[in-house]
Amino acid sequence: MMLTAIRTEIQDAPLGSHGYVGRETNAHASKGRWRVTSEAEPDWTAVLLRVRESQDRAAFAQLFHHFAPRIKAFLMKSGASEPLAEECAQDVMATVWHKAVQFNPDRASVATWIFTIARNRRIDALRKARRPEPEDLDWGPDQEPDQADVYETQQESERLNHALRLLPEKQRILVEKAFLGELTHSEIAAETGLPIGTIKSRIRLALDKLRQHLDKKAVTK
Amino acid sequence: MTIRHHLSDPLLMAYAAGTIPEAFGLVIATHVSMCDDCRARLAAFEAVGGAVLETSQVEMSAGSLDACFDRISTMTPPAPPPARKAGVLPAPLQDYVGGDLERVRWRPLGFGAKQAILPCTDSAASVRLLAIPGGVAMPDHTHRGLELTLVLQGAFTDDDDRFERGDVEIADAEVDHTPVAAPGVTCICLAATQGRLKFSSLIPRLAQPFLRI
């Protein structure tokens, strides 16, 4: 499964596109370019920002080819029929286009951000329920994210992907089940004490971000 | 304001996964709106969701990209997330109430205690606002499963613990707890309960000794 996925990504990768970058050498060496760790994986942040900045249809197609099949699989594993999953995956990607203006690359990776949209669509389609959302923080007029933060968010996301792959099979399946809605809250409580260690550094990063933000706000007030 | 009683990891994970009933989701979204620690932990669990999304794929139908572009051109752009609102109630809760505290449609429970049940599309759990005058006990009730109680104004004590604005108490069916509103300003809480909540009595627990003859 994993091997097939990797091969497909490599085949999908348009050669020479500036959305693709080599293995990183120095975290902060070149400003103005979003980078990721792996050689074959496109820099999805850069791709999504092209959609956000210039409604770039080719960039969107690239996102679509990678993420739509993953959203579809996620929805089918969550219990959606194939036609419903297909329809919802298209719908989620259309939402990605419209919501691209709200994407903030120093707060979440593209996969995480798309996951939240797919999750909300699933709640709507399968549970027919409303999802209360936390209020948005006022991040102020400082809309240009810090490159180092963006880089760190991507790195952290890579590490998390890696950590998930390295979990023992049984634990990894439990984590997946929790996200696919196959575990109730009490089952999650009983069975998955496990991802916590995996996500500790991600929590620290998110906290740092929030504190920086609060400090900035305190200074500007 | 320092929040001392936070959401548990399983609750945040279930909310990040989108698998928790709406009523609990409302308590969680409201707490996260007030608590940066839980906001950060939630972001981390959502990142786990992003990693899970990457693990498998199913081929899309032929022509799906074109169909998606058609959707893009006909779709009503989605609303932005709720912005911070002034008032006692955080934005997600104001959406359910239709405004701040003054818009709540209270129903008396006796002894000055009041409740307002908030409408949910999902009936797996129910959620209500409770207003308990200082010094009065929370209405005695039974719940079969999880109960989350979030303080929005005032404070309550339960055994040796004190819960103030932003604090959330997590209780399951086994916990026999007796929250009492702290003296002073009326304690206003948001409480979500698994299954249908039944008040053992329509009057607060304070009156129970007199009735249980």
HADDOCK unambig.tbl for C-alpha pairs under 7 A between the chains (distance, minus, plus):
assign (segid A and resid 69 and name CA) (segid B and resid 57 and name CA) 4.80 0.50 0.50
assign (segid A and resid 69 and name CA) (segid B and resid 58 and name CA) 4.82 0.50 0.50
assign (segid A and resid 69 and name CA) (segid B and resid 59 and name CA) 5.29 0.50 0.50
assign (segid A and resid 69 and name CA) (segid B and resid 60 and name CA) 5.67 0.50 0.50
assign (segid A and resid 70 and name CA) (segid B and resid 53 and name CA) 6.12 0.50 0.50
assign (segid A and resid 70 and name CA) (segid B and resid 54 and name CA) 6.38 0.50 0.50
assign (segid A and resid 70 and name CA) (segid B and resid 56 and name CA) 5.82 0.50 0.50
assign (segid A and resid 70 and name CA) (segid B and resid 57 and name CA) 4.20 0.50 0.50
assign (segid A and resid 70 and name CA) (segid B and resid 58 and name CA) 6.43 0.50 0.50
assign (segid A and resid 71 and name CA) (segid B and resid 53 and name CA) 6.82 0.50 0.50
assign (segid A and resid 72 and name CA) (segid B and resid 57 and name CA) 6.85 0.50 0.50
assign (segid A and resid 72 and name CA) (segid B and resid 58 and name CA) 6.00 0.50 0.50
assign (segid A and resid 73 and name CA) (segid B and resid 56 and name CA) 6.21 0.50 0.50
assign (segid A and resid 73 and name CA) (segid B and resid 57 and name CA) 4.85 0.50 0.50
assign (segid A and resid 73 and name CA) (segid B and resid 58 and name CA) 4.97 0.50 0.50
assign (segid A and resid 74 and name CA) (segid B and resid 53 and name CA) 6.32 0.50 0.50
assign (segid A and resid 86 and name CA) (segid B and resid 60 and name CA) 6.58 0.50 0.50
assign (segid A and resid 90 and name CA) (segid B and resid 68 and name CA) 5.23 0.50 0.50
assign (segid A and resid 94 and name CA) (segid B and resid 68 and name CA) 6.00 0.50 0.50
assign (segid A and resid 94 and name CA) (segid B and resid 71 and name CA) 6.23 0.50 0.50
assign (segid A and resid 94 and name CA) (segid B and resid 72 and name CA) 5.01 0.50 0.50
assign (segid A and resid 98 and name CA) (segid B and resid 77 and name CA) 5.77 0.50 0.50
assign (segid A and resid 111 and name CA) (segid B and resid 50 and name CA) 4.75 0.50 0.50
assign (segid A and resid 112 and name CA) (segid B and resid 46 and name CA) 6.12 0.50 0.50
assign (segid A and resid 112 and name CA) (segid B and resid 47 and name CA) 5.02 0.50 0.50
assign (segid A and resid 112 and name CA) (segid B and resid 49 and name CA) 6.37 0.50 0.50
assign (segid A and resid 112 and name CA) (segid B and resid 50 and name CA) 3.77 0.50 0.50
assign (segid A and resid 115 and name CA) (segid B and resid 49 and name CA) 6.21 0.50 0.50
assign (segid A and resid 115 and name CA) (segid B and resid 50 and name CA) 5.24 0.50 0.50
assign (segid A and resid 115 and name CA) (segid B and resid 53 and name CA) 6.40 0.50 0.50
assign (segid A and resid 119 and name CA) (segid B and resid 17 and name CA) 6.95 0.50 0.50
assign (segid A and resid 119 and name CA) (segid B and resid 18 and name CA) 6.06 0.50 0.50
assign (segid A and resid 123 and name CA) (segid B and resid 18 and name CA) 6.63 0.50 0.50
assign (segid A and resid 129 and name CA) (segid B and resid 22 and name CA) 6.81 0.50 0.50
assign (segid A and resid 129 and name CA) (segid B and resid 121 and name CA) 5.37 0.50 0.50
assign (segid A and resid 129 and name CA) (segid B and resid 122 and name CA) 5.45 0.50 0.50
assign (segid A and resid 130 and name CA) (segid B and resid 22 and name CA) 6.55 0.50 0.50
assign (segid A and resid 130 and name CA) (segid B and resid 121 and name CA) 6.54 0.50 0.50
assign (segid A and resid 131 and name CA) (segid B and resid 22 and name CA) 6.25 0.50 0.50
assign (segid A and resid 131 and name CA) (segid B and resid 25 and name CA) 6.88 0.50 0.50
assign (segid A and resid 132 and name CA) (segid B and resid 25 and name CA) 6.07 0.50 0.50
assign (segid A and resid 132 and name CA) (segid B and resid 26 and name CA) 5.28 0.50 0.50
assign (segid A and resid 132 and name CA) (segid B and resid 29 and name CA) 6.06 0.50 0.50
assign (segid A and resid 132 and name CA) (segid B and resid 92 and name CA) 5.94 0.50 0.50
assign (segid A and resid 133 and name CA) (segid B and resid 29 and name CA) 5.40 0.50 0.50
assign (segid A and resid 133 and name CA) (segid B and resid 92 and name CA) 6.10 0.50 0.50
assign (segid A and resid 134 and name CA) (segid B and resid 29 and name CA) 4.31 0.50 0.50
assign (segid A and resid 134 and name CA) (segid B and resid 30 and name CA) 6.07 0.50 0.50
assign (segid A and resid 134 and name CA) (segid B and resid 32 and name CA) 6.01 0.50 0.50
assign (segid A and resid 134 and name CA) (segid B and resid 33 and name CA) 5.02 0.50 0.50
assign (segid A and resid 134 and name CA) (segid B and resid 92 and name CA) 6.04 0.50 0.50
assign (segid A and resid 135 and name CA) (segid B and resid 33 and name CA) 5.37 0.50 0.50
assign (segid A and resid 135 and name CA) (segid B and resid 81 and name CA) 6.55 0.50 0.50
assign (segid A and resid 135 and name CA) (segid B and resid 82 and name CA) 4.94 0.50 0.50
assign (segid A and resid 135 and name CA) (segid B and resid 83 and name CA) 5.35 0.50 0.50
assign (segid A and resid 135 and name CA) (segid B and resid 84 and name CA) 5.61 0.50 0.50
assign (segid A and resid 135 and name CA) (segid B and resid 91 and name CA) 5.60 0.50 0.50
assign (segid A and resid 135 and name CA) (segid B and resid 92 and name CA) 6.31 0.50 0.50
assign (segid A and resid 136 and name CA) (segid B and resid 81 and name CA) 6.02 0.50 0.50
assign (segid A and resid 136 and name CA) (segid B and resid 82 and name CA) 5.94 0.50 0.50
assign (segid A and resid 136 and name CA) (segid B and resid 83 and name CA) 5.14 0.50 0.50
assign (segid A and resid 136 and name CA) (segid B and resid 84 and name CA) 6.36 0.50 0.50
assign (segid A and resid 137 and name CA) (segid B and resid 84 and name CA) 6.86 0.50 0.50
assign (segid A and resid 157 and name CA) (segid B and resid 47 and name CA) 6.83 0.50 0.50
assign (segid A and resid 160 and name CA) (segid B and resid 48 and name CA) 6.94 0.50 0.50
assign (segid A and resid 160 and name CA) (segid B and resid 51 and name CA) 6.74 0.50 0.50
assign (segid A and resid 161 and name CA) (segid B and resid 51 and name CA) 5.05 0.50 0.50
assign (segid A and resid 176 and name CA) (segid B and resid 52 and name CA) 6.06 0.50 0.50
assign (segid A and resid 178 and name CA) (segid B and resid 17 and name CA) 6.87 0.50 0.50
assign (segid A and resid 179 and name CA) (segid B and resid 17 and name CA) 4.61 0.50 0.50
assign (segid A and resid 179 and name CA) (segid B and resid 49 and name CA) 6.42 0.50 0.50
assign (segid A and resid 181 and name CA) (segid B and resid 19 and name CA) 5.30 0.50 0.50
assign (segid A and resid 185 and name CA) (segid B and resid 10 and name CA) 6.58 0.50 0.50
assign (segid A and resid 185 and name CA) (segid B and resid 11 and name CA) 6.74 0.50 0.50
assign (segid A and resid 185 and name CA) (segid B and resid 14 and name CA) 6.05 0.50 0.50
assign (segid A and resid 185 and name CA) (segid B and resid 20 and name CA) 6.79 0.50 0.50
assign (segid A and resid 188 and name CA) (segid B and resid 10 and name CA) 5.76 0.50 0.50
assign (segid A and resid 189 and name CA) (segid B and resid 10 and name CA) 5.12 0.50 0.50
assign (segid A and resid 199 and name CA) (segid B and resid 44 and name CA) 6.21 0.50 0.50
assign (segid A and resid 202 and name CA) (segid B and resid 44 and name CA) 5.35 0.50 0.50
assign (segid A and resid 203 and name CA) (segid B and resid 40 and name CA) 5.68 0.50 0.50
assign (segid A and resid 203 and name CA) (segid B and resid 41 and name CA) 5.24 0.50 0.50
assign (segid A and resid 203 and name CA) (segid B and resid 44 and name CA) 5.21 0.50 0.50
assign (segid A and resid 206 and name CA) (segid B and resid 40 and name CA) 4.86 0.50 0.50
assign (segid A and resid 206 and name CA) (segid B and resid 43 and name CA) 6.77 0.50 0.50
assign (segid A and resid 207 and name CA) (segid B and resid 37 and name CA) 6.70 0.50 0.50
assign (segid A and resid 207 and name CA) (segid B and resid 40 and name CA) 5.25 0.50 0.50
